[in-house]
Amino acid sequence: MSQPGKLTVESGYVLKWYDENFAEVDFTTINLADYPDGYTFTAYGRNPLATALYVPEVTPSLDSTTGAPVIAVDAISPTAMSVGYNYVVADKDGNVVAVLTGAQLLSNTNRGKISGSMIHPGESYKVYTADPTTSVTVGNQIPMTGISAPSTVVTIPTVLNATASEDPNNAGMAQIVIDPADANTQYALLDPSGNIVYDFTSPNAQRKVTFGNLNPDTVYTIVPRPLGSNDTPAARIADGVITENVNTGNLGITATVFPVNVIVNDADLPGTTTQISIGGANKTFADLQSVRFGQAVSIEAGAYRPQWCII
């Protein structure tokens, strides 16, 4: 392996080389023979005068293909990103969740974007710049010195697309589909009273979560939690996670046939003496499972006169 060719940088910048792990290397002290053929070194121009830490401008989002959380650091505002800084992400409690070197953030892999399983939908974060000599450890609190003031708090969206539509598997009912859904997140669904309709559910292989057999004209709430967490929906909400409301109203549901369930004193419809009429015609108990929209239903139990509840 030969030493990389001669490169030049703009006036005022110093050329710095980094290995594949984004660690700075000095070709005057390392032995290139220790590296395998095809190993890649990357060069960056570093401004040695850019020593003052700055507050980064950041934007939260969800990846349009995977649904994964992303925090993008502005490459030029308020100052240009530089290999002279580390970039630190902390959660709402000040716990460090990610540390990237400037070289990592500028790499072709990241392109100024911070992502991974340590960042979660519905959660809030701050981003800092730090002096490379400052000790910053994931899992610890953000240090008091050697680090910039925090960015504006940014909150990752709960979902990118949560669409309500007619449920094709349940006549007259609605469904909510999250697409795409983050592979590192589970999603629960609550009704307007806060009751759990669906407990935490992981995405399928197509990165989708489907909540089916839902009532039309109802506002449901989606609650996210990190994969591996044991928190309940109530605990997640109490901890301040951002939820997403989805309304199953105005769907134009096209179902025209519905089941009618009849309960008598907490038991099923009584036996053969019961007279059933649907749309003026005599019918059987089985016919109650396919009553067309707008048809009148009459049920007479002969001498037995219960109180009917038609659902």
HELIX and SHEET records of a PDB file:
HELIX    1   1 LEU A   32  ASP A   34  5                                   3    
HELIX    2   2 GLY A  102  LEU A  106  1                                   5    
HELIX    3   3 PRO A  233  ALA A  238  1                                   6    
HELIX    4   4 PHE A  285  SER A  290  5                                   6    
SHEET    1   A 3 GLU A  24  VAL A  25  0                                        
SHEET    2   A 3 VAL A  14  TYR A  18 -1                                        
SHEET    3   A 3 THR A  42  ARG A  46 -1                                        
SHEET    1   B 3 VAL A  58  LEU A  62  0                                        
SHEET    2   B 3 PRO A  69  VAL A  73 -1                                        
SHEET    3   B 3 LYS A 113  SER A 115 -1                                        
SHEET    1   C 4 VAL A  96  THR A 101  0                                        
SHEET    2   C 4 ASN A  86  ASP A  91 -1                                        
SHEET    3   C 4 SER A 124  ALA A 130 -1                                        
SHEET    4   C 4 VAL A 154  THR A 155 -1                                        
SHEET    1   D 3 ALA A 162  GLU A 166  0                                        
SHEET    2   D 3 ALA A 174  ILE A 178 -1                                        
SHEET    3   D 3 VAL A 209  LEU A 214 -1                                        
SHEET    1   E 4 ILE A 196  THR A 201  0                                        
SHEET    2   E 4 THR A 185  LEU A 190 -1                                        
SHEET    3   E 4 VAL A 219  PRO A 226 -1                                        
SHEET    4   E 4 GLU A 244  ASN A 247 -1                                        
SHEET    1   F 2 VAL A 257  PHE A 258  0                                        
SHEET    2   F 2 VAL A 291  ARG A 292 -1                                        
SHEET    1   G 3 ALA A 267  ASP A 268  0                                        
SHEET    2   G 3 VAL A 262  VAL A 264 -1                                        
SHEET    3   G 3 CYS A 309  ILE A 310 -1                                        
SHEET    1   H 3 ALA A 281  LYS A 283  0                                        
SHEET    2   H 3 GLN A 275  ILE A 278 -1                                        
SHEET    3   H 3 VAL A 297  GLU A 300 -1                                        
END                                                                             
